[in-house]
Amino acid sequence: MLYYATMTAQQVYTQPVFQLMEARLAKFMGRPAVPLMGRAMLRLVYVLLITFVAILVPFFHALMGLIGAGGWMEQHSNILA
């Protein structure tokens, strides 16, 4: 039940974000409105991106360690060569 409440709340709270993205895309395309398929794809990509970020939150410390290790390897790559 909590899943359904969360999904419906997400749709309500992200309406201003969707409206802003669609307005900017319409301005970029030079049209008064975005076609239905474009709106659906834009919303799908946004929801997938937000879901991916939400999945990564519990592993934030490991993700920061991976980014830090990449920075360390870049700085010390001449030692390994």
C-alpha positions in Angstrom: 0.0 0.0 0.0 2.9 2.3 0.8 4.2 1.8 -2.8 1.0 3.0 -4.4 0.8 6.1 -2.1 4.4 7.0 -2.9 3.9 6.6 -6.7 0.8 8.7 -6.7 2.5 11.4 -4.5 5.5 11.4 -6.8 3.2 12.1 -9.8 1.5 15.0 -7.9 4.7 16.6 -6.6 6.6 16.4 -9.9 4.0 18.1 -12.0 5.7 21.5 -11.8 9.0 19.9 -12.9 7.3 18.2 -15.8 5.6 21.5 -16.8 9.0 23.3 -16.7 10.8 20.6 -18.7 8.0 20.5 -21.3 7.9 24.3 -21.7 11.7 24.4 -22.2 11.6 21.5 -24.7 8.7 23.3 -26.6 10.7 26.5 -26.7 13.8 24.5 -27.9 11.8 22.8 -30.6 10.1 26.1 -31.7 6.6 24.7 -31.2 3.8 25.8 -29.0 3.5 22.4 -27.4 5.4 19.1 -27.2 3.9 16.1 -29.0 2.3 13.4 -26.8 5.1 10.9 -27.5 7.7 13.4 -26.6 6.0 14.2 -23.3 5.7 10.5 -22.5 9.4 9.9 -23.2 10.5 13.0 -21.2 8.5 11.9 -18.2 9.7 8.3 -18.5 13.4 9.3 -18.6 12.8 11.7 -15.6 11.2 9.0 -13.5 13.9 6.4 -14.4 16.6 8.9 -13.5 15.0 9.7 -10.1 14.4 6.0 -9.4 18.1 5.3 -10.2 19.2 8.0 -7.9 16.9 6.7 -5.1 18.4 3.2 -5.6 21.9 4.6 -5.2 21.2 6.5 -2.0 21.9 3.5 0.4 25.2 2.9 -1.4 26.3 6.5 -1.3 29.4 5.8 0.7 30.5 3.1 -1.7 29.9 5.3 -4.7 31.9 8.1 -3.1 34.7 5.6 -2.5 34.7 4.6 -6.1 34.8 8.2 -7.3 37.6 8.9 -4.8 39.6 5.8 -6.0 39.2 7.0 -9.6 40.7 10.4 -8.7 43.5 8.7 -6.8 44.4 6.5 -9.7 44.4 9.5 -12.0 46.8 11.4 -9.8 49.2 8.5 -9.2 49.1 6.8 -12.6 52.8 7.8 -13.2 53.8 5.7 -10.2 52.3 2.6 -11.7 53.9 3.1 -15.2 
